[in-house]
Amino acid sequence: MMRPGNIRDICLLGALIMFAALAAPARAQAPVTADDMINRLGGLETAPDLDIAALRQRALDRVKSKTEPVALKRPRIAPELLKLPQLLVEVQFDPDSAIVRPQSYQTLGLIADALVRAAMLPYGFLIVGRTEAAGKREYNLTLSQRRADSIRDVLVTTFKISPKRIQAIGLGEEQLQDANQPASLVNRQIQIVTIAKAP
């Protein structure tokens, strides 16, 4: 036999669950628009002294090093990128592949739309491919480079963005988005960084 207090508690719990279910869609994050992307990528005043080839070599050397700590304790290889205007986007690829899945073309189309707006035309960008810390580091570095190159190719060939404005680099698991959770899928996000401004 249930006591009146227990029935009240059960009703209250049920009401809270229903309220949470109804409120969840309202709290869902709105999709990122081209205007949001422009706001996040704009504002670079001074171009950074960034040598992409040297950064790529630094990542490769670190992957081959046998003295680097585990992913959780490994420092970011390019902390200077964090100080620049940037955007993190979710792009889906086929497993262990650089083939962009069809559902991600809408996201890449929005990025292209942002990059061809008048406010963005003076800027150059770096596409940074990354992976979570799972599997072999050297494989992850290579896969992330292939994926960054693939996104660049889609932006250039499908959406007609000038190839002079976009560079690509893969940093594998050497630049984790969430170093406290190295295996988290958030570490797969593609980073688009504003790195150049026309004089």
Sequence and secondary structure as in RCSB ss.txt:
>XXXX:A:sequence
MMRPGNIRDICLLGALIMFAALAAPARAQAPVTADDMINRLGGLETAPDLDIAALRQRALDRVKSKTEPVALKRP
RIAPELLKLPQLLVEVQFDPDSAIVRPQSYQTLGLIADALVRAAMLPYGFLIVGRTEAAGKREYNLTLSQRRADS
IRDVLVTTFKISPKRIQAIGLGEEQLQDANQPASLVNRQIQIVTIAKAP
>XXXX:A:secstr
   HHHHHHHHHHHHHHHHHHHHHHHHS     HHHHHHHH    S     HHHHHHHHHHHHH S    GGG  
 S GGGGGS EEEE   B TTS  B GGGHHHHHHHHHHHTSTTTTTEEEEEEE   S S HHHHHHHHHHHHHH
HHHIIIIIS   GGGEEEEE TTSS S TTSTT GGGG EEEEEEEE  
